[in-house]
């Protein structure tokens, strides 16, 4: 039996951190890759190696930090969780070895490689990039970080092929971890918003939209500082903030509206449709899918020039990129687009076209398919 891609059908099993969900019906930033690969392979199953409640409690006890956010960060990402998730995933895969030909592991938070069956990784980030750009994202001790890097390096060495969402991550895998370039391939990532509907008709609202759960890491404080300058120049400008669970600005702050988490997709798309531009001045975000979602809705994007963001937003074409942490530059970019509807339209239409032409999950699946099929065909 052969797929339309020309490759013979092979059986693929996925391992990720998405929990117990059905990839066929649930939309998620990583689940879409399975739907894309379903055209090229038989997806046997996908699962998350989740420790028992007792093991989770023990890990939290051993990971204690005085600051709740630091405590949660270390508990979710430390050498203990890496080894524990690896052991659970490997045990399950060994028990089902006769059911699949190749395993696809999404992200490098554990390892299933080195047991004799083919393994491909799909990465959006590396710990080396995190430590270089935003080490406070995971406040492990020095010893824990060194141990994590050893485990991560071994996972990359033992994997048969490594797919990356960006060139920034590909370079990190080869340069920071010493992995042969021939084994690492950039395949990109798609958008989870559909393009449906006509092009955005109006860019005169003077409304900026920010969407991210982690306000500080995604430059929220820099944005609020810049917004004071925006309001001084454009008194009618509005900033919509979506994502943070706790109110991040005092009630009544001029021109700023806080919506908290918005899980209803129709309401969220309505906020995108009503905005003039999308702003995400991240201090560090290895691959912000939300930028592509904004571009798919015809919004020009204002973001920062770091990690994979310049691979998503082309400065001066589909948006404006400013230095990380530069409130004055951010304010200037926002004022320019909010006060010039035609420039916003030009950037927005260019971004929408870029997403429709070269940023789909189907294209990601097609880029992965030959490598996965070759692995599955190994004797």
Helices and strands as residue ranges (DSSP letters): E 11-15, H 32-37, E 42-47, H 53-62, H 68-76, H 79-95, G 97-99, E 102-106, E 118-123, H 127-133, G 135-137, H 142-158, E 161-164, H 167-177, G 181-183, E 184-186, E 207-212, H 220-233, E 238-243, E 256-260, H 265-274, E 277-280, H 289-296, E 300-304, H 309-312, E 319-322, H 327-339, H 341-358, H 361-376
